[in-house]
Amino acid sequence: MSLTTGERSVEAEDLAVGLPPGVERRPDPALLAHGVPGLAPRFAGLAAAPDGSLFLSSNGEGTVLRLAPNP
């Protein structure tokens, strides 16, 4: 979305984020077990880099996609 004009456009769609077909998600691990820190909860996020790239993570399965602008 352009911050100056408000114009919207789709730059990427149908991205391969999430678990592959046929793979089932494991149960969420405990954050603390017997007083010892466990694994962080799953997350999804979007971040912008100074060069205009976007970093997309989804479903907490570990993949981070970098979407770079065309030169």
PDB file as gemmi writes it, atoms N, CA and C in Angstrom:
CRYST1    1.000    1.000    1.000  90.00  90.00  90.00 P 1                      
ATOM      1  N   MET A   1       0.840  -1.161   0.000  1.00  0.00           N  
ATOM      2  CA  MET A   1       0.000   0.000   0.000  1.00  0.00           C  
ATOM      3  C   MET A   1       0.891   1.232   0.000  1.00  0.00           C  
ATOM      4  N   SER A   2       0.615   2.136  -0.906  1.00  0.00           N  
ATOM      5  CA  SER A   2       1.379   3.373  -0.967  1.00  0.00           C  
ATOM      6  C   SER A   2       0.946   4.286   0.161  1.00  0.00           C  
ATOM      7  N   LEU A   3       1.900   4.773   0.931  1.00  0.00           N  
ATOM      8  CA  LEU A   3       1.573   5.679   2.026  1.00  0.00           C  
ATOM      9  C   LEU A   3       1.202   7.062   1.517  1.00  0.00           C  
ATOM     10  N   THR A   4       1.589   7.396   0.305  1.00  0.00           N  
ATOM     11  CA  THR A   4       1.270   8.727  -0.232  1.00  0.00           C  
ATOM     12  C   THR A   4      -0.042   8.741  -1.006  1.00  0.00           C  
ATOM     13  N   THR A   5      -0.312   7.714  -1.807  1.00  0.00           N  
ATOM     14  CA  THR A   5      -1.516   7.712  -2.642  1.00  0.00           C  
ATOM     15  C   THR A   5      -2.628   6.817  -2.110  1.00  0.00           C  
ATOM     16  N   GLY A   6      -2.293   5.864  -1.247  1.00  0.00           N  
ATOM     17  CA  GLY A   6      -3.288   4.912  -0.759  1.00  0.00           C  
ATOM     18  C   GLY A   6      -3.546   3.766  -1.721  1.00  0.00           C  
ATOM     19  N   GLU A   7      -2.843   3.762  -2.853  1.00  0.00           N  
ATOM     20  CA  GLU A   7      -3.012   2.698  -3.848  1.00  0.00           C  
ATOM     21  C   GLU A   7      -2.520   1.372  -3.270  1.00  0.00           C  
ATOM     22  N   ARG A   8      -3.279   0.304  -3.540  1.00  0.00           N  
ATOM     23  CA  ARG A   8      -2.908  -1.024  -3.054  1.00  0.00           C  
ATOM     24  C   ARG A   8      -2.582  -1.931  -4.222  1.00  0.00           C  
ATOM     25  N   SER A   9      -1.619  -2.834  -4.011  1.00  0.00           N  
ATOM     26  CA  SER A   9      -1.276  -3.833  -5.024  1.00  0.00           C  
ATOM     27  C   SER A   9      -0.796  -5.095  -4.331  1.00  0.00           C  
ATOM     28  N   VAL A  10      -0.999  -6.228  -4.997  1.00  0.00           N  
ATOM     29  CA  VAL A  10      -0.543  -7.521  -4.479  1.00  0.00           C  
ATOM     30  C   VAL A  10       0.822  -7.806  -5.093  1.00  0.00           C  
ATOM     31  N   GLU A  11       1.824  -7.999  -4.231  1.00  0.00           N  
ATOM     32  CA  GLU A  11       3.183  -8.264  -4.693  1.00  0.00           C  
ATOM     33  C   GLU A  11       3.508  -9.756  -4.685  1.00  0.00           C  
ATOM     34  N   ALA A  12       2.839 -10.518  -3.840  1.00  0.00           N  
ATOM     35  CA  ALA A  12       3.069 -11.960  -3.753  1.00  0.00           C  
ATOM     36  C   ALA A  12       1.802 -12.603  -3.199  1.00  0.00           C  
ATOM     37  N   GLU A  13       1.499 -13.803  -3.678  1.00  0.00           N  
ATOM     38  CA  GLU A  13       0.346 -14.536  -3.159  1.00  0.00           C  
ATOM     39  C   GLU A  13       0.600 -16.031  -3.272  1.00  0.00           C  
ATOM     40  N   ASP A  14      -0.189 -16.804  -2.546  1.00  0.00           N  
ATOM     41  CA  ASP A  14      -0.054 -18.261  -2.524  1.00  0.00           C  
ATOM     42  C   ASP A  14       1.373 -18.684  -2.170  1.00  0.00           C  
ATOM     43  N   LEU A  15       1.942 -18.039  -1.158  1.00  0.00           N  
ATOM     44  CA  LEU A  15       3.302 -18.351  -0.724  1.00  0.00           C  
ATOM     45  C   LEU A  15       3.325 -19.669   0.031  1.00  0.00           C  
ATOM     46  N   ALA A  16       4.428 -20.375  -0.077  1.00  0.00           N  
ATOM     47  CA  ALA A  16       4.579 -21.677   0.588  1.00  0.00           C  
ATOM     48  C   ALA A  16       5.013 -21.463   2.035  1.00  0.00           C  
ATOM     49  N   VAL A  17       4.076 -21.054   2.865  1.00  0.00           N  
ATOM     50  CA  VAL A  17       4.347 -20.933   4.289  1.00  0.00           C  
ATOM     51  C   VAL A  17       3.475 -21.944   5.010  1.00  0.00           C  
ATOM     52  N   GLY A  18       3.949 -22.427   6.101  1.00  0.00           N  
ATOM     53  CA  GLY A  18       3.199 -23.426   6.850  1.00  0.00           C  
ATOM     54  C   GLY A  18       3.719 -24.820   6.586  1.00  0.00           C  
ATOM     55  N   LEU A  19       3.089 -25.765   7.220  1.00  0.00           N  
ATOM     56  CA  LEU A  19       3.510 -27.155   7.094  1.00  0.00           C  
ATOM     57  C   LEU A  19       3.158 -27.705   5.720  1.00  0.00           C  
ATOM     58  N   PRO A  20       3.994 -28.575   5.169  1.00  0.00           N  
ATOM     59  CA  PRO A  20       3.682 -29.202   3.885  1.00  0.00           C  
ATOM     60  C   PRO A  20       2.435 -30.073   3.997  1.00  0.00           C  
ATOM     61  N   PRO A  21       1.744 -30.304   2.896  1.00  0.00           N  
ATOM     62  CA  PRO A  21       0.557 -31.161   2.922  1.00  0.00           C  
ATOM     63  C   PRO A  21       0.887 -32.542   3.493  1.00  0.00           C  
ATOM     64  N   GLY A  22       0.010 -33.036   4.349  1.00  0.00           N  
ATOM     65  CA  GLY A  22       0.181 -34.361   4.936  1.00  0.00           C  
ATOM     66  C   GLY A  22       0.981 -34.380   6.224  1.00  0.00           C  
ATOM     67  N   VAL A  23       1.578 -33.248   6.612  1.00  0.00           N  
ATOM     68  CA  VAL A  23       2.348 -33.174   7.850  1.00  0.00           C  
ATOM     69  C   VAL A  23       1.460 -32.584   8.929  1.00  0.00           C  
ATOM     70  N   GLU A  24       1.394 -33.252  10.073  1.00  0.00           N  
ATOM     71  CA  GLU A  24       0.548 -32.775  11.165  1.00  0.00           C  
ATOM     72  C   GLU A  24       1.385 -32.019  12.177  1.00  0.00           C  
ATOM     73  N   ARG A  25       0.778 -30.984  12.736  1.00  0.00           N  
ATOM     74  CA  ARG A  25       1.446 -30.165  13.745  1.00  0.00           C  
ATOM     75  C   ARG A  25       1.557 -30.933  15.058  1.00  0.00           C  
ATOM     76  N   ARG A  26       2.716 -30.815  15.706  1.00  0.00           N  
ATOM     77  CA  ARG A  26       2.912 -31.420  17.025  1.00  0.00           C  
ATOM     78  C   ARG A  26       2.201 -30.573  18.079  1.00  0.00           C  
ATOM     79  N   PRO A  27       1.879 -31.161  19.213  1.00  0.00           N  
ATOM     80  CA  PRO A  27       1.275 -30.362  20.288  1.00  0.00           C  
ATOM     81  C   PRO A  27       2.254 -29.275  20.747  1.00  0.00           C  
ATOM     82  N   ASP A  28       1.703 -28.158  21.194  1.00  0.00           N  
ATOM     83  CA  ASP A  28       2.549 -27.078  21.703  1.00  0.00           C  
ATOM     84  C   ASP A  28       3.324 -27.551  22.928  1.00  0.00           C  
ATOM     85  N   PRO A  29       4.644 -27.277  22.977  1.00  0.00           N  
ATOM     86  CA  PRO A  29       5.428 -27.663  24.147  1.00  0.00           C  
ATOM     87  C   PRO A  29       5.154 -26.716  25.309  1.00  0.00           C  
ATOM     88  N   ALA A  30       5.462 -27.174  26.493  1.00  0.00           N  
ATOM     89  CA  ALA A  30       5.306 -26.333  27.674  1.00  0.00           C  
ATOM     90  C   ALA A  30       6.357 -25.226  27.648  1.00  0.00           C  
ATOM     91  N   LEU A  31       5.956 -24.018  28.053  1.00  0.00           N  
ATOM     92  CA  LEU A  31       6.910 -22.923  28.094  1.00  0.00           C  
ATOM     93  C   LEU A  31       7.897 -23.135  29.241  1.00  0.00           C  
ATOM     94  N   LEU A  32       7.430 -23.675  30.335  1.00  0.00           N  
ATOM     95  CA  LEU A  32       8.300 -24.034  31.460  1.00  0.00           C  
ATOM     96  C   LEU A  32       8.009 -25.476  31.866  1.00  0.00           C  
ATOM     97  N   ALA A  33       9.041 -26.231  32.057  1.00  0.00           N  
ATOM     98  CA  ALA A  33       8.889 -27.616  32.497  1.00  0.00           C  
ATOM     99  C   ALA A  33       9.860 -27.856  33.647  1.00  0.00           C  
ATOM    100  N   HIS A  34       9.348 -28.183  34.796  1.00  0.00           N  
ATOM    101  CA  HIS A  34      10.157 -28.459  35.985  1.00  0.00           C  
ATOM    102  C   HIS A  34      11.075 -27.277  36.312  1.00  0.00           C  
ATOM    103  N   GLY A  35      10.567 -26.032  36.093  1.00  0.00           N  
ATOM    104  CA  GLY A  35      11.332 -24.845  36.415  1.00  0.00           C  
ATOM    105  C   GLY A  35      12.394 -24.469  35.398  1.00  0.00           C  
ATOM    106  N   VAL A  36      12.510 -25.228  34.315  1.00  0.00           N  
ATOM    107  CA  VAL A  36      13.510 -24.962  33.282  1.00  0.00           C  
ATOM    108  C   VAL A  36      12.788 -24.388  32.062  1.00  0.00           C  
ATOM    109  N   PRO A  37      13.323 -23.312  31.457  1.00  0.00           N  
ATOM    110  CA  PRO A  37      12.648 -22.746  30.284  1.00  0.00           C  
ATOM    111  C   PRO A  37      12.523 -23.769  29.163  1.00  0.00           C  
ATOM    112  N   GLY A  38      11.366 -23.786  28.532  1.00  0.00           N  
ATOM    113  CA  GLY A  38      11.121 -24.670  27.396  1.00  0.00           C  
ATOM    114  C   GLY A  38      11.223 -23.894  26.104  1.00  0.00           C  
ATOM    115  N   LEU A  39      10.431 -24.261  25.129  1.00  0.00           N  
ATOM    116  CA  LEU A  39      10.444 -23.608  23.829  1.00  0.00           C  
ATOM    117  C   LEU A  39       9.494 -22.417  23.812  1.00  0.00           C  
ATOM    118  N   ALA A  40       9.847 -21.414  23.034  1.00  0.00           N  
ATOM    119  CA  ALA A  40       8.954 -20.260  22.871  1.00  0.00           C  
ATOM    120  C   ALA A  40       7.725 -20.673  22.080  1.00  0.00           C  
ATOM    121  N   PRO A  41       6.588 -20.007  22.298  1.00  0.00           N  
ATOM    122  CA  PRO A  41       5.395 -20.341  21.532  1.00  0.00           C  
ATOM    123  C   PRO A  41       5.581 -20.020  20.054  1.00  0.00           C  
ATOM    124  N   ARG A  42       4.793 -20.686  19.212  1.00  0.00           N  
ATOM    125  CA  ARG A  42       4.855 -20.433  17.771  1.00  0.00           C  
ATOM    126  C   ARG A  42       4.416 -19.004  17.494  1.00  0.00           C  
ATOM    127  N   PHE A  43       4.918 -18.436  16.400  1.00  0.00           N  
ATOM    128  CA  PHE A  43       4.571 -17.061  16.070  1.00  0.00           C  
ATOM    129  C   PHE A  43       4.498 -16.886  14.566  1.00  0.00           C  
ATOM    130  N   ALA A  44       3.924 -15.803  14.165  1.00  0.00           N  
ATOM    131  CA  ALA A  44       3.932 -15.379  12.766  1.00  0.00           C  
ATOM    132  C   ALA A  44       4.274 -13.901  12.774  1.00  0.00           C  
ATOM    133  N   GLY A  45       4.935 -13.432  11.748  1.00  0.00           N  
ATOM    134  CA  GLY A  45       5.298 -12.031  11.740  1.00  0.00           C  
ATOM    135  C   GLY A  45       5.663 -11.513  10.366  1.00  0.00           C  
ATOM    136  N   LEU A  46       5.706 -10.203  10.278  1.00  0.00           N  
ATOM    137  CA  LEU A  46       6.101  -9.502   9.069  1.00  0.00           C  
ATOM    138  C   LEU A  46       7.002  -8.358   9.495  1.00  0.00           C  
ATOM    139  N   ALA A  47       8.158  -8.240   8.862  1.00  0.00           N  
ATOM    140  CA  ALA A  47       9.099  -7.171   9.191  1.00  0.00           C  
ATOM    141  C   ALA A  47       9.646  -6.572   7.910  1.00  0.00           C  
ATOM    142  N   ALA A  48       9.946  -5.284   7.954  1.00  0.00           N  
ATOM    143  CA  ALA A  48      10.516  -4.584   6.806  1.00  0.00           C  
ATOM    144  C   ALA A  48      11.984  -4.296   7.070  1.00  0.00           C  
ATOM    145  N   ALA A  49      12.811  -4.465   6.043  1.00  0.00           N  
ATOM    146  CA  ALA A  49      14.243  -4.177   6.130  1.00  0.00           C  
ATOM    147  C   ALA A  49      14.520  -2.805   5.504  1.00  0.00           C  
ATOM    148  N   PRO A  50      15.659  -2.192   5.828  1.00  0.00           N  
ATOM    149  CA  PRO A  50      15.986  -0.871   5.277  1.00  0.00           C  
ATOM    150  C   PRO A  50      16.037  -0.837   3.744  1.00  0.00           C  
ATOM    151  N   ASP A  51      16.347  -1.970   3.109  1.00  0.00           N  
ATOM    152  CA  ASP A  51      16.439  -1.987   1.638  1.00  0.00           C  
ATOM    153  C   ASP A  51      15.079  -2.174   0.958  1.00  0.00           C  
ATOM    154  N   GLY A  52      13.991  -2.229   1.733  1.00  0.00           N  
ATOM    155  CA  GLY A  52      12.659  -2.411   1.170  1.00  0.00           C  
ATOM    156  C   GLY A  52      12.195  -3.852   1.131  1.00  0.00           C  
ATOM    157  N   SER A  53      13.048  -4.786   1.523  1.00  0.00           N  
ATOM    158  CA  SER A  53      12.653  -6.194   1.578  1.00  0.00           C  
ATOM    159  C   SER A  53      11.655  -6.405   2.707  1.00  0.00           C  
ATOM    160  N   LEU A  54      10.806  -7.405   2.537  1.00  0.00           N  
ATOM    161  CA  LEU A  54       9.898  -7.825   3.601  1.00  0.00           C  
ATOM    162  C   LEU A  54      10.283  -9.235   4.020  1.00  0.00           C  
ATOM    163  N   PHE A  55      10.246  -9.498   5.323  1.00  0.00           N  
ATOM    164  CA  PHE A  55      10.508 -10.823   5.860  1.00  0.00           C  
ATOM    165  C   PHE A  55       9.201 -11.340   6.445  1.00  0.00           C  
ATOM    166  N   LEU A  56       8.784 -12.524   5.996  1.00  0.00           N  
ATOM    167  CA  LEU A  56       7.516 -13.106   6.404  1.00  0.00           C  
ATOM    168  C   LEU A  56       7.754 -14.454   7.062  1.00  0.00           C  
ATOM    169  N   SER A  57       7.233 -14.615   8.267  1.00  0.00           N  
ATOM    170  CA  SER A  57       7.264 -15.923   8.928  1.00  0.00           C  
ATOM    171  C   SER A  57       5.823 -16.288   9.263  1.00  0.00           C  
ATOM    172  N   SER A  58       5.535 -17.577   9.241  1.00  0.00           N  
ATOM    173  CA  SER A  58       4.157 -17.977   9.463  1.00  0.00           C  
ATOM    174  C   SER A  58       4.086 -19.368  10.050  1.00  0.00           C  
ATOM    175  N   ASN A  59       3.090 -19.583  10.855  1.00  0.00           N  
ATOM    176  CA  ASN A  59       2.753 -20.887  11.426  1.00  0.00           C  
ATOM    177  C   ASN A  59       3.809 -21.439  12.368  1.00  0.00           C  
ATOM    178  N   GLY A  60       4.849 -20.686  12.672  1.00  0.00           N  
ATOM    179  CA  GLY A  60       5.838 -21.118  13.643  1.00  0.00           C  
ATOM    180  C   GLY A  60       6.594 -22.367  13.268  1.00  0.00           C  
ATOM    181  N   GLU A  61       6.644 -22.713  11.989  1.00  0.00           N  
ATOM    182  CA  GLU A  61       7.342 -23.931  11.600  1.00  0.00           C  
ATOM    183  C   GLU A  61       8.798 -23.669  11.246  1.00  0.00           C  
ATOM    184  N   GLY A  62       9.232 -22.395  11.321  1.00  0.00           N  
ATOM    185  CA  GLY A  62      10.645 -22.100  11.169  1.00  0.00           C  
ATOM    186  C   GLY A  62      11.045 -21.417   9.881  1.00  0.00           C  
ATOM    187  N   THR A  63      10.169 -21.387   8.890  1.00  0.00           N  
ATOM    188  CA  THR A  63      10.519 -20.780   7.622  1.00  0.00           C  
ATOM    189  C   THR A  63      10.369 -19.268   7.691  1.00  0.00           C  
ATOM    190  N   VAL A  64      11.335 -18.551   7.115  1.00  0.00           N  
ATOM    191  CA  VAL A  64      11.240 -17.108   6.943  1.00  0.00           C  
ATOM    192  C   VAL A  64      11.477 -16.825   5.466  1.00  0.00           C  
ATOM    193  N   LEU A  65      10.519 -16.170   4.841  1.00  0.00           N  
ATOM    194  CA  LEU A  65      10.643 -15.811   3.424  1.00  0.00           C  
ATOM    195  C   LEU A  65      11.080 -14.361   3.309  1.00  0.00           C  
ATOM    196  N   ARG A  66      11.997 -14.084   2.390  1.00  0.00           N  
ATOM    197  CA  ARG A  66      12.416 -12.711   2.114  1.00  0.00           C  
ATOM    198  C   ARG A  66      11.853 -12.328   0.760  1.00  0.00           C  
ATOM    199  N   LEU A  67      11.054 -11.261   0.755  1.00  0.00           N  
ATOM    200  CA  LEU A  67      10.475 -10.744  -0.466  1.00  0.00           C  
ATOM    201  C   LEU A  67      11.212  -9.450  -0.789  1.00  0.00           C  
ATOM    202  N   ALA A  68      12.002  -9.475  -1.876  1.00  0.00           N  
ATOM    203  CA  ALA A  68      12.842  -8.336  -2.235  1.00  0.00           C  
ATOM    204  C   ALA A  68      12.202  -7.541  -3.362  1.00  0.00           C  
ATOM    205  N   PRO A  69      12.316  -6.204  -3.320  1.00  0.00           N  
ATOM    206  CA  PRO A  69      11.771  -5.399  -4.395  1.00  0.00           C  
ATOM    207  C   PRO A  69      12.550  -5.584  -5.691  1.00  0.00           C  
ATOM    208  N   ASN A  70      11.871  -5.391  -6.804  1.00  0.00           N  
ATOM    209  CA  ASN A  70      12.553  -5.442  -8.104  1.00  0.00           C  
ATOM    210  C   ASN A  70      13.460  -4.228  -8.229  1.00  0.00           C  
ATOM    211  N   PRO A  71      14.661  -4.408  -8.824  1.00  0.00           N  
ATOM    212  CA  PRO A  71      15.572  -3.260  -8.962  1.00  0.00           C  
ATOM    213  C   PRO A  71      15.036  -2.226  -9.940  1.00  0.00           C  
TER     214      PRO A  71                                                      
END                                                                             
